[in-house]
Amino acid sequence: MGSRKSLAAVVVGREQPWQVVEIDVAPPAAGEVLVEWAAAGLCHSDEHFRSGDRVGPGTDAAVYPMLGGHEASGVVAEVGPGVTRFAVGDRVCASFSPTCGHCRYCVSGRGSLCNGNKDFMSRGQLADGEYRHHLDGEPLYLMAKLGTFAERTVVSERSLLPIPDDLPFTAACLISCGVATGWGSAVETAGTRPGDIVVVVGCGGLGAAAVQGARNAAAAAIVAIEPFATRRDAAKTFGATHTAAAIADARAIVDELTWGQGADRVILTPSVVTPGILHDGLAITGKDGVLVVTGMGPYGETPVPLDIGAFALFSKQIRGSLFGGLDPRAAVPRLAELYRRGLLDIDSMITTYPLADINVALADQLEGRNVRGVLTMNGSR
């Protein structure tokens, strides 16, 4: 089949609004699949690239114009030569970290760190280095090689995972990134155990999932820290036992819960992780406690003030968490089953918007009026 048209949300430069425009989508090449997207989550990772805070100096020309989106679900509409994992009509969700299935990380259950995908966030081309998507003849950078803020895009089959027929597209799209990342940050990376005191800093999509992960791991108390009152209230419905507007305000709560010893697990899921947030998060982390850094900070912002003596003497740990430390291939079916059983509330996290209202959704996200915005295409369910 020939080139197709697609409505898509594109940003043409730093701090520019999303523009919903018509783009050209070339047919899938070898190992690629054309997906008709049904729902796409508005993750702050896309905002990091729209705002430019994750774009290195002098690299704008390699990033913009950008087709955003990496958290999504939909249906396979066409397959390229040699595709073996999927067929037309299959229901799928995106995997922002493509998995090869045979490198040392994939075979040891760490598919999110797949050795073949070192540049999955920094280069917009597909696996062969070519572009399949153009705006007025100009190639488009694809966020995470996916570009799911669109009716349809071409992606590598390695960037997709199957989803059950009974899983709503809106829930499936969040499992593909935000829910898995937040849940895994609390359960897998932090290693929450029964009786732990857990602090979650930032209660948007990732934080709401982290709260639920900590609850299901039988944490004794969960302190949700979030500047927006609407999200603090939502965190209580997801399992938070205490809330505060800032880390400083939560210090007394944590001290009371732990007799001044500090939290067992602290998970950083704010929109932007700053050196100050990391420092303050570590300060409320207790002896042998784990601080998990899940959110991203601005490009090149590295100095973090640490009390090195206290860090060593109290055996504290700082861990990064990509995709919550989970393997995408195993995480999606596991989380889908928890959703089915009512143990994971994804529906209450979602506010839906048509693709045309992406800037409304973004404003609501930045101003705390939603937990997770989901863009819907083509009458998705």
LINTA-V26909 format. One line per field, one symbol per residue. psi: psi as a letter, one per 30 degrees, with the letter a starting at -180 (. if undefined). Layout:
BEGIN
psi->???
END
This chain:
BEGIN
psi->lakllkkljkkflkgllkkjlklkjllkakglkkkjkekkkjlfeeeeeefgfgklkggeffekkkjlkgjllakkfkklkgkffllkfkkllljfjkkfffleeefgghffgkfghfgfffkflaegglkfkkjhfkkkkkkggeigileklklkffglkkllfgjkeeeeeeefdeeeeeeeeeeeefhklkfljkkkjjhbeeeeeeeeeeefghkekjjkkkfkeeeeeeeefffkflllfleeffeeeeeefghgfllekkkjhlekkleeeeeeeeegkakglkkkjellllkfjekjkkjeeeeefghlkkkljkhgglkeeeeeeeeeeeeefgfjjeeffkkkklefgefeeeeeefggflejkkkkkhhl.
END
